[in-house]
Amino acid sequence: MHKLTFVILVIGGINWLLLGLIGWEVGQLFGGSGAIVSKIIYIIIGLSAIYELATHKSNCKVCSVGAGPVEG
């Protein structure tokens, strides 16, 4: 489940990048942000984010070790 939600979040991040850079969003492929298919996709992305927030520490190797901040 972690890998699936991670991929969905990457897709959501790319969508935000495209929206910020060129004003285009993936939801336009499905009829715009008002279309029911687009709304379902956005809900799935949001639920993936909530799932990752709730389970991140147990799934993340860096966080589970208790590593401090990365220093350059």
N, C-alpha and C positions, 0 to 999 in steps of 0.2 A: 504494500500500500504506500510505503514511503517513496519508492521510486516513481510510482504513478503520480502522486501528488506533486513531487518535485518537478516532473516533466510538465505537468499542467501549470505550475507556477512559472516555469521558464517561458512557456507560451504566453502567459499573461504578461510577463515582464517585457517580452518582445513586442506584444501588442501596445503596451504603454510607450515603449521606445518609438515605435512607428507613429503613434499618435502625436507624440511630442515633436518628432523630427519633421514629419511630412503631412501630418493631419489626417492620416489614414488609419483605420482600425480594422482588425480582423472581422468584427461583427458586420462590416459592410458586405462581406461575401454572402451573408445570410439575410440580407434585407435591411441592414442598418441596426443601430442599437435599440430601436423600438420593437424589432421583430421578436417573436416568441423564442425562436431558435437562438438568437443572440443573447436574450435574457437568460436562457437555460445555461448557455456556455459561461456567461459571466457569473452566474450563481455557482456553477461547478468550480470555477477558479476561486471564488471567494471561500467556498467550503474547503477547498484544498489548502488555502492559506490558514484557515482556522485549525485544520487538522495538523498542519506542520507546526504551528505555534504551540499546540497542545502536546505534541510528541517529539519536538525537536531535540530536547536534551537527551532523551533516551535513544534517539536514532543517530545523533551526531557523534562521531568518534572524537572530535576535538573537545566538544562540550562534556562528554562523559568522562574524559580523562581529567578534566578540570584544568586544562591548559590556560595560561594567562593570555594577555593580548600578544599578538604577533609583533615582534620588534624588527625593524629594518636595519 
